[in-house]
């Protein structure tokens, strides 16, 4: 894992390279680090690709690298909100606070790794990401 201090020093010029790597199956063992760095850079241009990355694993049974990368991608969204203030990302995280459990993918396939139901795992990642975001809108309608 790349330390935050180092990753956050990259500028948005590396985002296209990292996004290309995130699409390359040969880079699968590194997807977790790639998506984390994208979040730490905080470029709003990475928002939709990171969300798409999370969503694309909903069908089938992802391998361990994909599962770890999906969890990292969820965390990266918190960094993205923190650095970019992107409302789409914030809304995605807030929506994931109350989503029902997925029927396939990371959160149901690896119940042996965590001591929580699948639905609570989705919610847990969303709560952690909102905390990382540091965004006032994460407090809900009264927190502004």
Secondary structure as UniProt FT lines:
FT   HELIX           4..7
FT   TURN            8..9
FT   HELIX           12..14
FT   HELIX           15..23
FT   HELIX           25..30
FT   HELIX           31..41
FT   HELIX           44..46
FT   HELIX           47..55
FT   HELIX           56..58
FT   HELIX           64..84
FT   HELIX           87..95
FT   TURN            96..97
FT   HELIX           106..109
FT   TURN            110..113
FT   HELIX           118..133
FT   HELIX           136..139
FT   TURN            141..143
//
